[in-house]
Amino acid sequence: MAESSEKTESGIMCLFRLYLDFFFRKGGEGRGEEEVGKKSVSQKQQQQQKKGARKFPTIMRAELAGGYFNKFVVFVIETPKGETILRRYTDFEWLRSWLVALYPGAFIPPIPPKLPVTMWPAGYLLSRKKELQQFLQRIQIIRYLESEEIVKFFLQSHDHIQSPNKEADLTNNSASFEKARKSWDSNHKKPSFNAQFENLCQKFPGGERREKKGEE
């Protein structure tokens, strides 16, 4: 039991050191990324667009869908591949929850809080659209996030869109990604502590080398 406890404590300390290494050595991608804010993302996007090096997913507009008693908002997104996909706020929540599970303690771009329709202030949809746009852009400029399979899965077309302007199409096709999400969840398990540790060591090898040097 004592040996098992020591291994657990050693693993936790290693994770802690990896986090410190990430936050202080890679400020531009870690905690410093939070401080950069909207201005930095916008500047990077403009520079990359000028160079023609990269295209970001773009939320074109927000549309109301659903029935009379269950209205919801669908975001129409154009992917870097030129495809049109539909995503709801719950889809963004789902993506972020998986990223948090894959990188516990690391910086994951925030998304705006969810509010009941009755509490929406003036201009709320436009504000939410901009904040979710920023979330997508920040994922694309953080190296350890943009390469994740779940990010690619989120930006893939799982819809069969006839015309994203029709309410029926918006409702039906937004539901198709919900099915895709459930399929992903059934085929992928949230990572264990050991899997999280290995993933962090692979993404941030510098911290692992320092940990081994300290043990010697």
Protein Blocks (a to p, Z undefined) as FASTA:
>chain_A
ZZmmmmmmmmmmmmmmmmmmmmmmmmmlmmmmmmnommlmmmmmmmmmmnomaccdddfb
dcdeddfklgccddddddfkopacdddfklmmmmmmmmmmmmghiacddddddddfklpc
ehklmmmmmmmmmmmmmmmmmmklmmpmklmmmmpcfbdcfblmbmklmmmmmmmmmmmm
mmmmmmpccddfklmmmmmmmmmmmlmmmmmmmmZZ
